[in-house]
Amino acid sequence: MIETLIDRIGTSDLLLLGGISVGFLFGAFAQQSRFCLRSAVTEFRRREPGNKLAVWLFAFSVALAGVQVAIMAGWLDVSQSRMIAATGSMSGAAIGGILFGIGMICARGCATRLLVLSATGNLRALLAGLVFAVAAQSAYNGLLAPLRAEISGWWLVEGGSNREILSLLGGGNRLGLVIGLAWLGAGLAVALYSKVSRRVLIAAVGAGLAIPAGWIFTYAVSQASFDIVSVESLTFSGPSAELLMLTVAPYDKALDFGIGIMPGVFLGSFTAAFLTGELKIQGFDSGHTMPRYIIGAVLMGFGAMLAGGCAVGAGVTGGSILAVTAWTTLIGMWLGAMVTDWAFVRFWEEPEGSVSSMELRPSS
């Protein structure tokens, strides 16, 4: 079937349509489940486990377990993916993850959450998302690129088994599946404790399944096409920067899976919000919060490009294949976010009217 589609529409268009489709599913499920790493971190840090932590654990564990099952079944081989085969940067992963974690607390949402909320009418998220894309492009090939390259070069790790957690542990994909099921158990415990609704958990599972779906699809195309195709899944930092350049300057690259993700997620979130009556225009209630969003978006954009991925790209997509740098990034995000959340709760109080669906409500 893949070969037939390639013959009819070409590899590039097939990858674009695949990115839109997988992105649409993720966007719809992420909107309905309120999938958000920032919210999960704040619930965990404040020792108030609730819906957001359960949702993130479910999505993450389903993605991890689903990818391991796909590899065991022969549907997927990630050994040639960028996160495994290419030389990685441990310094970039650690520092970039911390910066991203700080930024998502300041911007009150990770890059993925900003995109999902933008589609529902949240203008704060839209502004922060645009700034994120500009910062990511600057870090990739602009003013911030030399700094990114300098930090990345501090500690490099060769591609291959050196970047695979399972190889370092001396285990196989069965061990990876056990790890995924253990995380799922943690999510189930939090869900039972918090009395999370079945509808929300189903949506979280749907968001998680979009990750192996992306991996399996791009791998299938790579095996059927004569063109060189990257085996990848959902990520937002690189595609954000590329989509920005596509809209403001001549673009000489073929449209691919990554480019399709962005409009796909936007359309999926918009559709889900429309069908459930959740579309609502929201702006800044006061000007003093805007600098915080902008600073946070810049930190996330630079941190994501430094780390090689965002909260979904590195944290879930990279985490699902148990890449060393991806898990290092994820740990950095949690640490950076927890420290920053503690600092904001401890030293700053936000006006009641400035709190939105993507904002945290400091405790007294």
N, C-alpha and C positions, 0 to 999 in steps of 0.2 A: 504493500500500500504506500509506504514512504517513497519507494522508487517511482511509483506512478505519479505521485504528487510532485516530485522533483522534476520529472519529465514534463509535466503540464505547466507548472508555474515557476520552476527554478528554485534553487536552494535558498537564495536570499529571501525571496518572497515567502517561502514556506517557513523559514526561521522567524520572519517578522510576524506572520500570522500565528505561529506557535507562541511567540512571546506575548502577543496581545491576548490570546486565549488563556494561557496560564496566568498572566497578570490579571485578567478579568476575574477569574475564579478567586485568586488570592485577595484582590481588592474587595470583592463582595463579602467573602468570609471574614476578612480582617475588619471590615466596617461593622459587621453584625456582632462579632465577638469582642470588639473593642481591643483587639490585639495591640499591645504597646509595651515595649521593654521598659520604658521609663516608669510607667505606672507599676509594673511588676517589681522593679527595684525599690521604689518608695514603699510599697506595701511590705516587702521583705525587711527593709532597713528599719521601719517603724514597728516591726513585729505585729503587723496587722494583716495577716494573710487573708486575701479575699479573691474576688473574681479575676482581677487583672493578673495576679500571680498564677492562679490556676490556669488561666487561658494561655499565658506564655509557656508554662511548663507543658501543657498539653500539645500546643503547636510545635514546640521544640522537640519533644520526645517523639511525636508522631513523625516528624521530618527525619529524625535520626534513625528510628526503627525502620521506617519505610525505605530509606536509602539502603540500609544494611540488607533488608530482605530483597530489594531489587538486585543488589550485587550478588547475593547468594543464589538468586534464581537465574543469573546470567543475563539479566536485562540491562545491566549497567556495568561499566568499567571506568572508574574515575582516576586511574593511574596516570593518565595523560592530561588531566585537568590542570589548569594554571596553579591552583592552590596546592597541588601535590608535586607536579613534575618540575615546575620552575623554581629557581632560587628564591627563597623567601627572606624576609627580614624580621628577626625577633625583636629588635629594637623598635622598628616601625610598628609592629603589632602591639607591643606593650604600651609605648607612648601614644600611638594613635588611638588605641582603645581607651586609654585614660582621658585623652582630650575629647574624644567623642562622648564618653560618659558625662563629663562636665558639661559639654555643649547641650546634650539632650535634656538635662535638668534646666539649664538656662532657657532653652527654647521651648520647654514643656512639651516635648515630643521628639522621638527619633525621626530620622529622615523618612522612613516608611510611614509613620503615623502622620507626619505633616502632609504627605501626598494624599493619604486616605481622607484626612480631614478637609483638605483643600477642595476635594470633589463634593463635599457636603455643604460648601458655602462658607467655610472658615477662612476669612481673609488674613487673619494673623498667621495661620499655617501656610497660606499661599505665599505671603511675603517671606517668611522664614525659609520656605522651600526654595524660592528663587535665589535667595542669598546663599543657601547651601550649595546650589548648583554652581553659582559663580565661584565660590570658594573652592569647590572641588576641581573645577576647570583650572583655576589659578594654581592649585597645588599640583595638578597633573602636567600642565604645560604652560605655566604663566609665571607671575611674580613670585609665588610661593614654591615653585618647583625646585629651585636650588636647595632651599631649606629642607624640603621633603627628602631629596636625594641624600643630603648630608646625614640626616638622622637615620635614614634607612640603611646607610652603609656602615653604621656602628657595629652591628651584629647580624651577619648574614648566615643563612643555613642552606645547604645544598638541597636541591630537589630530590624526590624519590623517597626512599624509606625514612630518611631523616625528618621528613615533614609529616609522617604518618604516625599517629598515636598508637594504633594497633600494632604496627611494626616495632615500635619502641617498647611496647608492653609484651611483645612476643605472642600476641594473640591474633585471631582471625576475625572474620566478620560475625561469627557467632558471639564473640565477646562484645563486638559493637552492638549487636542486637540486645544482649543482656544489659548493656549500659543504657540503651534507649528505653528498654522496659523498666529499668530502675527509675529513670527520670519520669516515666509515665506514672509509676506508682506514687512518686512524690506529688505529681499533679493531681492524681485521684484523691490523695489524702487531703490536700488543700481544698479541692473542690467539695468533698464531703463535709469538711469543717466549715466552709463558707457557704454551703448550700447553694452552689452555682447551678443555675437552671440547665436542663438538658439541651435546650435550644442553643445556649451560649457555648456549651462544650462541643456540640456538633459543629458549630461554626468554627471553633478553635481547631478541631480535627481537620476540617476542610482547608483552613489556612495552612496547616502543617503539611497536608498531602500535596499542596501545590509545589512544594520543594522537590520531592522525588519525581513528581510529574515533569518538572522542568529538566531535571537531570536525565531522566529516561528519554524524553523527547529529543533533546540535543544530541544525546549519544546515538540514538537511532538514526538521526539525520547524518551524523558524522560517519556512520558505517555504510550508509547507502549512497552518499554523495561523493563525486570525484573532487569536489572542492575541499579545502581545509576548513573544518568546522570546529569551533571551540566547544568542548563539553562543559556546560555550565548550567546554572539555574538562576533563581531570583537574586538580583542584587540591584542597588539603586544609586550608588555613588558614581561609578563610571557612566552608566546610562544617563544619569542626570546631566553630567558634564557634556556628554555627546549630544543629547537632545538640545541643550542650550546652544551649542555651536551650530547645530542643524537649523535652528530658527533665526540666528543672527548673522551667519556667515556662510559662504559656499562650502558645501560638504561633499567630499570626494569619496567617502567610504560607502560600502553597500549597507543598506538597512538590514538589521539582523535581529536576533532574539532579544538582545539587551535593549535595543531601541523600542521594540514592541512592548516590553514590560511596562514602561511608564504610562502610555495612553491606556493600556489594558487595565492596570490597577486603578487609574482615575475613573475609567468608564465603569468598572466593576463596583467601585465604592459609590459612585453617583447613582447607579441603577439600584443598588441595595437601599440606599438612603431614600431614593424617590419612592420605591415600592413600599417602604415602611413609614413614609411621612416624616423623615428626619432631616430633610433639606432645610437649612436655615442660614441666612446671611449673618455672619458674626464678624465684628471688627474690634479694634482696640478701644476699650472703654476710657483709657487715659493714656497720654503720651509717654508717661514715665516708664511704662513697661516695654516700649518698643526697643530701646537699646539692648535690653536683656535678650530679647528674641534674636536680634541681629548678631550679637556677640556669640550666642549659643550656636546659631546656624554656621557662622564662620568656623568655630571650633570643630563642629561636626564635619563640615566639608573638608577641612584640612586633615582632621583626624582620620576620616574614612579613607582618603586617598593614601595617607601614610600607612594605615593598617592594612590596606588592600581590600576594604569592604566596610559596609555599614552594619547596623544592628541585625539586619536580615542577611545581607550579602556575606559577611564574615561570621556573624553570630549564629545564624541558623543554617544557611546554605553551606558555609565552610565547616560549621560545627557538625553538620549531618554526615560529612565524610571523614570526620575526626582528624582534620588537619591541625597540626601543632600550632601554627601561627594563628589560625582562626580561633582556637580555644584560648590562646594567649590574649588575643584581641577581646574576646568575650569577657574574660576575667577582668581585663583592664577597664572595660566599659562598666561592669558592675562596681568595681572599686571606685572609679572616678565619680560615678553617679551617686553612690552611697555617701561618700564624703561631701560632695556638693549639696546633696539634699539635706544632710545634717547641718551644714553651714547656713543654708537658707532658712531652715526651720529655726535654728538657734539665734541667728542675728538679724533676720529680716522678717517683716510682717507685710503681707500684700493686702491692699484694699479689697474688701469683700466683693465689690463689683467687678474686679478684674479677673476673677476666677472663671474659667470656662471648662468645657468638657475635656480639654487637653491639658488643663492646668492642675497643679497640686494645691491643696488647701492646708496651709501650715497649721500645725497644732500649737496651742498656747503653752 
